[in-house]
Amino acid sequence: MKQKKKHSVMEQVKAARKQSREEEIQTHGKSINYRKVMESKKQYNRKKNKADDEVLPYLLPLTPKGE
């Protein structure tokens, strides 16, 4: 008996989420992510700046081992 009750509760929750999502899409034109923090494009990001630089921080001379 408890499984049926739990199942109906889950169906109600699922229906409420679906309705909420559809309302959100109607008002904003797209779904909105509330959990992900959006980074500012103007904020300094060292990791991204280093990835953009294709130059290595130092150059190693490439010489054969025999010399």
C-alpha distances in whole Angstrom, upper triangle without the diagonal:
4,5,6,7,9,10,11,13,15,16,17,19,20,22,23,25,26,28,29,31,32,34,35,37,38,40,41,42,40,37,38,37,36,36,39,42,45,48,51,54,57,55,57,55,57,55,55,59,59,57,60,63,64,67,66,67,70,72,72,75,75,78,78,77,81,83
4,5,5,6,8,10,11,12,14,15,17,18,20,21,23,24,26,27,29,30,32,33,35,36,38,39,40,38,34,35,34,33,32,36,39,42,45,48,51,53,52,54,52,54,52,52,56,56,54,57,60,61,64,63,64,67,69,69,73,72,75,75,75,78,80
4,5,5,6,9,10,10,12,14,15,16,18,20,21,22,24,26,27,28,30,31,33,35,36,37,37,35,32,33,32,31,31,34,37,40,43,46,49,52,50,52,50,52,50,50,54,54,52,54,57,58,61,61,62,64,66,67,70,69,72,72,72,75,77
4,5,5,6,9,10,10,12,14,15,16,18,20,21,23,24,26,27,29,30,32,33,35,36,36,34,32,33,32,32,31,35,38,40,44,47,49,52,51,53,51,53,51,51,55,55,53,55,59,60,63,62,63,66,68,69,72,71,74,74,74,78,80
4,5,5,6,9,10,11,13,14,15,17,19,20,21,23,25,26,27,29,31,32,33,35,35,34,31,31,31,30,30,33,36,39,42,45,48,51,50,52,50,52,50,50,54,55,53,55,58,59,62,62,63,66,68,69,72,72,75,75,75,78,80
4,5,5,6,9,10,11,12,14,15,17,18,20,21,23,24,26,27,29,30,32,33,34,31,28,29,28,27,27,30,33,36,39,42,45,48,47,49,47,49,47,47,50,51,49,51,55,56,59,58,59,62,64,65,68,68,71,71,71,75,76
4,5,5,6,9,10,10,12,14,15,16,18,20,21,23,24,26,27,29,30,32,32,30,27,28,27,27,27,30,33,36,39,42,44,47,46,48,46,49,46,46,50,51,49,51,54,55,58,58,59,62,64,65,68,67,70,70,70,74,76
4,5,5,6,9,10,10,12,14,15,16,18,20,21,23,24,26,27,29,30,31,29,26,27,27,27,27,30,33,36,39,42,45,48,47,49,47,50,48,47,51,52,50,52,55,56,59,59,61,64,65,67,70,69,72,73,73,76,78
4,5,5,6,9,10,11,12,14,15,17,18,20,21,23,25,26,27,29,29,28,25,25,25,24,24,28,31,33,37,40,42,45,44,46,45,47,45,45,49,50,48,50,53,54,57,57,58,61,64,65,68,68,71,71,71,75,76
4,5,5,6,9,10,11,12,14,15,16,18,20,21,23,24,26,27,27,25,22,23,22,22,22,25,28,31,34,37,40,43,42,44,42,44,42,42,46,47,45,47,50,51,54,54,55,58,60,61,65,64,67,68,68,72,73
4,5,5,6,9,10,10,12,14,15,16,18,20,21,23,24,26,26,24,21,23,23,23,23,26,30,32,35,38,40,43,43,45,43,46,44,43,47,48,46,47,51,52,55,56,57,60,62,63,66,66,69,69,70,73,75
4,5,5,6,9,10,11,12,14,15,17,18,20,21,23,24,25,23,21,22,22,22,23,26,29,31,35,37,40,43,42,45,43,46,44,43,47,48,46,48,51,53,56,56,57,61,63,64,67,67,70,71,71,75,76
4,5,5,6,9,10,11,12,14,15,16,18,20,21,22,23,21,18,19,19,18,19,22,25,28,31,34,36,39,39,41,40,42,40,40,44,45,43,45,48,49,53,53,54,57,59,61,64,64,67,68,68,72,73
4,5,5,6,9,10,11,12,14,15,17,19,20,21,21,19,17,18,18,18,19,21,25,27,30,33,35,38,38,40,39,41,39,39,42,44,41,43,46,48,51,51,52,56,58,59,62,62,65,66,66,70,71
4,5,5,6,9,10,11,12,14,15,17,18,20,20,19,17,18,19,19,21,23,27,28,32,34,36,39,39,42,41,43,42,41,44,46,44,45,48,50,53,54,55,58,60,62,65,64,68,69,69,73,74
4,5,5,6,9,10,11,12,14,15,17,18,19,18,15,16,17,17,18,22,24,26,30,32,35,37,37,40,39,42,40,39,43,45,43,44,47,49,52,53,54,57,59,61,64,64,68,69,69,73,74
4,5,5,6,9,10,10,12,14,15,16,17,15,12,13,14,14,15,18,21,23,27,29,31,34,34,37,35,38,37,36,39,41,39,40,44,45,48,49,50,53,56,57,60,60,64,65,65,69,70
4,5,5,6,9,10,11,12,14,15,15,14,12,14,15,15,17,20,23,24,28,30,32,35,35,38,37,39,38,36,40,42,39,40,44,45,49,50,51,54,56,58,61,61,64,65,66,69,70
4,5,5,6,9,10,11,12,14,15,14,12,14,16,16,19,21,24,25,29,31,33,36,36,39,38,41,40,38,42,44,42,42,46,48,51,52,53,56,58,60,63,63,67,68,69,72,73
4,6,5,6,9,10,11,12,13,12,10,11,13,13,16,18,21,22,26,28,30,32,33,36,35,38,37,36,39,41,39,40,43,45,48,49,50,54,56,58,61,61,65,66,67,71,71
4,5,5,6,9,10,10,11,9,7,9,11,12,14,16,19,20,24,26,27,30,31,34,33,36,34,33,36,38,36,37,41,42,46,47,48,51,53,55,58,58,62,63,64,68,68
4,5,5,6,9,10,10,9,8,11,14,15,18,20,22,23,26,28,29,32,33,36,35,39,37,35,38,41,39,39,43,44,48,49,50,54,56,58,61,60,64,65,66,70,71
4,5,5,6,9,10,10,9,11,14,15,18,20,22,22,26,27,29,32,33,36,35,39,38,36,39,41,40,40,43,45,49,50,51,55,57,59,62,62,66,67,68,72,72
4,5,5,6,8,7,6,7,11,12,15,17,18,19,22,24,25,28,29,32,32,35,34,32,35,38,36,36,40,42,45,46,47,51,53,55,58,59,62,64,65,69,69
4,6,5,5,5,5,8,11,14,17,18,20,19,23,24,25,28,29,32,32,35,34,32,35,37,35,35,39,41,44,46,47,50,52,55,57,58,61,63,64,67,68
4,6,5,8,9,11,15,17,20,21,23,22,25,26,28,30,32,35,35,38,37,35,38,40,38,38,42,44,47,49,50,54,55,58,61,61,64,66,67,71,71
4,6,8,9,11,14,15,19,20,21,20,24,24,26,28,30,33,33,37,36,34,36,39,38,37,41,43,46,48,49,53,55,57,60,61,64,66,67,71,71
4,5,7,8,12,13,17,17,18,17,20,21,22,25,26,29,29,33,32,30,33,36,34,34,37,39,43,44,45,49,51,54,57,57,61,62,64,67,68
4,7,9,13,15,19,19,20,19,22,22,23,26,28,31,30,34,33,30,33,36,34,33,37,39,42,44,45,49,51,53,56,56,60,61,63,66,67
4,6,10,13,15,15,17,16,19,20,21,24,26,29,28,31,30,28,31,33,31,31,35,36,40,41,43,46,48,50,53,53,57,58,60,63,64
4,7,10,12,13,15,15,18,20,21,24,25,28,27,30,29,27,30,32,30,31,34,36,39,41,42,45,47,50,53,53,56,58,59,63,63
4,6,9,10,12,11,15,17,19,22,22,25,24,28,26,25,28,30,29,29,33,35,38,39,40,44,46,48,51,52,55,57,58,61,62
4,6,6,9,9,13,16,18,21,21,23,22,25,24,23,26,28,26,27,31,33,36,37,38,41,43,46,49,49,53,54,55,59,59
4,6,8,10,13,16,19,21,21,23,22,26,24,24,27,29,28,29,32,34,37,38,38,42,45,47,50,51,54,56,57,60,61
4,6,9,13,16,18,21,20,22,21,24,22,22,25,27,26,27,31,33,35,36,36,40,42,44,48,48,52,53,54,57,58
4,6,9,13,15,18,17,19,17,20,19,18,22,23,22,24,27,29,32,32,33,36,39,41,44,45,48,50,51,54,55
4,6,9,12,15,14,16,15,18,17,17,20,22,21,22,25,28,30,31,31,35,37,40,43,44,48,49,50,54,54
4,7,9,12,11,14,13,17,16,15,18,20,19,20,23,26,28,29,30,34,36,39,42,43,47,49,50,53,53
4,6,9,8,10,9,13,13,12,14,17,17,17,20,23,25,26,27,30,33,36,39,40,44,46,47,51,51
4,5,5,9,9,13,14,12,14,17,17,17,20,23,25,27,27,31,33,36,40,41,45,47,48,52,51
4,6,8,9,12,13,11,12,16,15,15,17,21,23,25,25,29,31,34,37,39,43,45,47,50,49
4,7,9,12,14,12,12,16,17,16,18,21,23,25,25,29,31,34,38,39,43,46,47,51,50
4,6,10,12,11,11,14,16,15,17,21,23,24,23,27,30,33,36,38,42,44,46,49,48
4,6,9,9,8,11,13,13,15,18,19,20,20,23,26,30,33,35,38,41,42,46,45
4,6,6,6,9,10,11,13,16,18,18,18,22,25,27,31,32,36,39,40,43,43
4,6,5,6,9,10,11,14,15,15,14,18,21,24,27,29,33,35,36,40,39
4,6,5,6,9,10,13,14,14,14,18,21,23,27,28,31,34,35,38,38
4,5,5,6,9,12,14,15,15,19,21,24,27,29,32,35,36,39,39
4,5,5,6,10,12,13,13,17,19,22,26,27,31,33,35,38,38
4,5,5,8,9,10,10,14,16,19,22,24,27,30,31,35,34
4,5,7,10,10,12,15,17,20,23,24,27,30,31,35,34
4,6,9,11,13,16,18,21,24,24,28,31,33,36,35
4,5,8,9,13,14,17,20,21,25,28,30,33,32
4,6,9,12,12,15,18,19,22,25,27,30,30
4,6,8,9,12,15,16,20,23,25,28,27
4,5,7,10,13,14,18,21,22,26,25
4,7,10,13,16,19,22,23,27,25
4,7,10,13,16,19,20,23,22
4,6,9,12,16,17,20,19
4,6,9,12,14,17,15
4,6,10,12,14,12
4,7,9,12,11
4,6,8,7
4,6,6
4,6
4
